[in-house]
Amino acid sequence: MNGFSLFVALRYTLSRRQSHLVAFISRVSTIGLVLAVSILITVMSVMNGFERELRERILAIVPHATLSGFGQTQQWPEYLQLAQQHPGVSAAAPFSYRQALVMHQQSVRAALLYGIDPRHELQGGVLQQLLGEQLLSLEQPGTVIVGSRLADKLGISAGQSLRVVLPAAGEQRLPAVDYLTVTAVLHSGTELDQRLLLTHRSRIASLSGNAPDAVDGIRIQVDDLFAARAIADQLAELTGLYQVRDWSRSHGNLFHAVQMSRKLVLLLVLIIIAVAAFNVVSTLVLAVNDKAADIAILRTMGCRDGQIQGIFILQGLLIGLLGVGIGVALGVLLSVSVSQLVSVIERLSGVHFLQSEVYPVDHLPSQLLASDVAVVAGAALLLSILASWLPAWLARRIAPARILRYE
């Protein structure tokens, strides 16, 4: 392949004098590449977005791991210090939690009453980012922060009171009932908005009949999600808090489902790209037949086999470059704007596509990665080049005498 092959390939690709069938098949193959590349980039960006939301939103609110023992403990400051000094632990805080029923007027819902200590809450964590100074309102006795979806179902807002019923536990023979005032509504955009109630840890201790300083255990956030279990086991040996639970038990299936879906979608759309790329075969085979006389003349003028073959390989590459270039531009544009586009469609149609009752988040996230764009573009170009080898091989086998006999 040399400059001559490139010159002829450009003439054949841009020529307006080719047959209508060749021109039509060429446009179809190019459009197929554009659609396949743009869809794959967009879908991979959405999958990246779901993975990011799981990691940065849900798993930033849900503890990476928790350590607890039998019943509540008042030795948590010692355990907290051990956890904070352990390598790999980014933050630690005491916690308590109870399954509860929450009531407001005629509405009754199941909820998770989670007790935290705002003074020891994770520094720079998602709760502080979402609530800011409102988090400190839990320092006031008898206060609670409600998840946004749960608040909607109860028909309650900040400043109103709700009733919380905890099942009987330990020496208690009757359920514990408490009235709490809502100081803020938490909107995390995740499934936690459906059932989460945040209150001060001392409130749960008093409802459970324990000392005000008692907590269920320690929650930790780690630098490496996949090391959470190992770090928690090490801390369990140091603290004696033998009950260890990490994020892989509560949300591991969701994480692996996202990973598996990403791989399956990647495989399926790569097959679509392969089909679109091999449409180039049809285009070039028709082009070889259409230009058979030209090829025969070039052969009689001394054009070598490699130059003839290079003409159609470069023509396939040019078709691939055109389709991939437009597809990448369209895919990047869709990936950047898909979240806003879906939001606009939801507002215009009045239909909410992603409900947090079903999906882990209530919006369509997207994260565009340059590595994904490079892989998709490279794969599409490679398949386009491979698809052009057969027509190029057929072109070099054309016998000038047989073709020119009928001209």
N, C-alpha and C positions, 0 to 999 in steps of 0.2 A: 504494500500500500504506500502511495506517495501522493504528491500534490495533484497529479493527474487524476487519480482515483477520487480524491476529494472534490475536484472541480466537476467531474462528471456526475458524482453522487449528488452534489448540490443542484446541478442542472436538472437531473431526474426528479429530485424531491420537490423543487420549486416550479417545475415546468407546468404550464397550463394546457399543454397539448397532449397530455396523457389521456387514455380512455376514461370515459365516465365511470366505468366499473372500478378501475384501479383507483381513481380519485375518491370514490365513495368508500371503498374498503380501507383506504389509507386514513380517511377521516374517522371511520368507525374505530379503527385500532388506536388512533391517537386519543379519541374521546374515552375509550375504554381504559387506557393508561391513566388519563387525567382523573377519572372517577375513582379508579382503584387506589391510586396513590393518595389522593385527597381524603378518601374515606378511611384508609388505614392510618394516616397521620392523625386524623380527628379522633378515631376510636381509641388509639393508643394514648392520646392526650387525656381523654376522659377516664380511661383506666388508671393512668398516672394520678389523675385528680382524686379518684376514689381512694387510691392507696395513700395519698398524701393526707386526705381528710381523716382517714382511719388512724393514721400515725400522729397527726398534729392536733386533731380535735378530740376524737373519741378517746384515744389512748393518752391524751394529755389531761383529760378529766378523770377517766378511769385509772386507778392505780396500776402501775406496771406490775407490782407485786404487793401482797399484804402478808403480815406476820401477826398471828394472834395465838392465844393459849386457851385454856379452859376458863370461860367466864371473863369478866373484866379485870384489868390490872391497874394499879396506881404507880407502878414502877416504870411507866413509859418514858419519863425524862432520861433515865439511864439507857434504855433501849434506843431512844431517839438519837442520843449522842453517839452510840456505837454505829448506828446506821449512817449517820451523816459523815462519820470518819472513814467509812468503808470505801475502798477504791471502786469506782464504777457507779457509785450512787450519786446522782445529781441533786436529789432533794429527798427529804423525809418529813413526815408529819403524823401526828396521832389521829385516830379516827374511831368512830363508832357507827353502827348502822343497825336498822331494824326494818323488817317488812311491816307495812302499816296500811290501814285504811284511812283515807282522808275524805272528809265530808264538808260540804258547803251548801247550805239550803237543801235542795232536794237531790243534789248530785253526790254520788259515792264512787270513789276510784281507789284502786290499789296503787300503792306508791312505795318507793324506797326512801326511808327517812335516814339521811346521811349526816352524821355529826362530825363537824370539823372544828378546828381551833384557828380562827382568823389570824392570830398572832404567830402561829407556827405554820400557816399555810404555805404552799410552795411559792417561793419567790419567783416572780416573773412568769408564773404559770398561767394557763388559759383562764382559770377562774378570776384571777386578778385582772387579766386583760378584758374579760367580758363584763365584770361587775365593778371593777375599780374600788372606790371608797365604799360602795354599797356593801361590799363583803364585810366591812367592819360593823355594819348594822347588826350582825349576829351577836355582837358583844352585849346587846341589850337583852334582858331576860324575856323569854316567851316570843321570840321572833323566828321567822322562817323565810327562806327564799324558794320560790316555786318555779319549776320548769315551765316554759311558755306554753307548750301544748297541753300540759296538765292544767295550767291556769285557765286556758280556753275551755277545756272540758268542764271544769268546775264553775266557770263563769265568775272568776275572782280576779281581783287586781290588787295592786299595792295599797296598803292601808286597811284592807278588810281582814277579817279573822276566819279561820277555818278550824275544824275539829279533827284531831288525829287520834286514832285508836290503835294501840299496840296489843298484840295477843299476849295472854298470860305466859310468863316464863319464870323458871326457878321456883321460889317460894310464893310467888304471886298466884292467887287463885282466881282473880278477876282481871279482865283486860285493863290496861292503863289508858286513860283518856286525858287528853290535854287540848287546850285552846291556844293557838299560835297566831300571831299577827304577821301578815305578809309585808315584808319591807321592800322586796324587789322581785322582779320576774327575770329568770335566766333564759336567754335564747342562745343556745349553742349551735343550732342548726343540725343537731344529731338526734338519735333515738332517745338519748337521755332526757330530752325535753318532755318526753311522754310520762315519766314516772319519778323524776328526781325531786326530792325535798331536801334543802340544806338548812341545818340548824346548828346551834352550838353543841359541842360534845357533852357539856355538862347537863344539857336538857335531857339527852337520852339516858345519861347516868341516873338522873333523878327519877325518870319514868321507870327505869329498871330496878329502882330501889337500892342503888349503889351510891358510893361516895361521889361527890361532885367531880373529883379529879380522876375518876376511873374511866378508862377507855377500853375498847375492844382489842386494839393493837396498833401496829405501825404500818403506814402505807409508804411505799418508796417509789421513786422515779429513777430510772437508770439511764446511762448514756447509750447502751446497746440493748435494744429491745430483746434480742435473741439470747442475751446473757442474763435476763431477769430471773429466770428460774434458778440458775446456778448461784447467783448473788444472794437470792432469798434463802436458799438452802444453807449457805455459809453464815448468813446472819442468824438463821434459826439455831445453829449450833452455838453461836456466841451468846444469844439472848435467852435461849430456852423456850422461845415462842415456837412451838412445834407445828402449828397449823400454818402451812404455806400455800398461798394461792397466787398464781401469776396470770397475766393477761391472756396467755394462750388457752386457758381454761374458759374464760368468759367471752373472749372475742377472737380466739385463734381460728375457729372455723370460718369466721367472716374474712379474716386476713387471707387464709389459704384459698377461699372461694374467689376473692378478687384476683389473687395471683393466677389461679387456674383459668379464670375467665379471660384474663389478659393473654395468656399463652394460647388458648383456644381461638380467641378472636384474631390474634396475630397469625396463626396458622391458616384460618379460613380466608382472611383477606389476602394473605400471600398467595393462596391458590387463585383468588380472583385476579391478582396481579399477573400470575403466570398465564392464566387464560387470556388476559388482555395483551400481554407481551407476545404470546404465540399467535395472536391475530396478525402480528407483523409478518409471520410466515406466509399467510394468505396474501397480504399486500405485496410482498416481494416476489412471490411465485408468479402472481399476475403481472407484476412489473417486468420480470424476466421474459415472460411470454410476449408482453407488449413491445419490449425493446429487443427482441431476438435479432431483428435485421440490423439494428445499430451495433449489437454485440458482434455479429458476424463481420460487419465492416471494420470494426475496431480490431478484430483478430487478424483480418487480412492486411491491416496497416501495421502489424507488428506488435500489437498490444499483448502483453504476457498474461498467462493464466492468473498470476497473483494480483495483477492490476484489475482484471475483470472481477475476480472474487472480492477484491477490496472495495470496488464500487458499490456492491450491494450490502456488504457488511457496514460500510459507512452510511449508506442510506438507512439501514435499520437503526444504526446508532443515532442518526439525525431525527428519525421519527421518535425514538425513545427519549432523546433529549427534549424535544418539543413537548411530548406528553408528560414527562416527569417534571419538567420545569413549570408548566402550568399547574400540574397536580400539586406540587410542593407549595406553590404560591397560594392556591386555593385551600389546601389543607392547613397551612399556617394561619390563614385568615379565619377559617372556621374554628380552629382550635382556640384562637385568642378570643373569639367573640361568641362561642357556642353557649357559654353560661348566660350572657346577656340576651342572646337570641331566644333561648328557651324561656327566660324570665318574661320577655316581651310577649311571646306566644301565650304563656300562662295568663298574663294580665288581659290580653285581648280575648282569649277563649274562655276565661274563667275556670279553667281546669288546671289543677295542680298535679303535675305528672309524677313527682317523687314525694310520696308521703312518708314521714318518719315512722309511721306505724308499720310500714312494710320495708322500707329501705333504711340503711344506716344514717343517711343524711337527707335533708329535705330540699336540696338543690343539686343541680348538675355541675360538678366541679370539673376543672380542666387544668392540666399542667403540661405545657409544651416543652419537650426536651430536644435539644439539638442532636443528641445521639440517635434518637428515634427517627428524626427526619433524615439523617445521614444513612442509616441502615435501610430505610424504605427506599430512598432515592437510589442508593447503590444497588440494592436487590433488583429494582425495576430496570435499571440500565443494564445490569449484567444479563438479566433474562432477555432483554431486547437484543443484545449482541448475540447471545446464544441462539435465539430464534432466527437470526439472519444467516446462520451458517449454511443451512440446507438450501435456501434459494441461491446463495452465492456459489455453492458447490455445483448446483444445476447450471448456473450461468457459465461457469468455466468449462463445462462439458459440451456446450453448444458447438456443433460442427458447422463452420462457415459455408462449406460447399452445399450442404443439405438445405440450409436456410436460404442462401442466395439463388439457388436453382429456381425458386418460385417467385423471386422478386422481379 
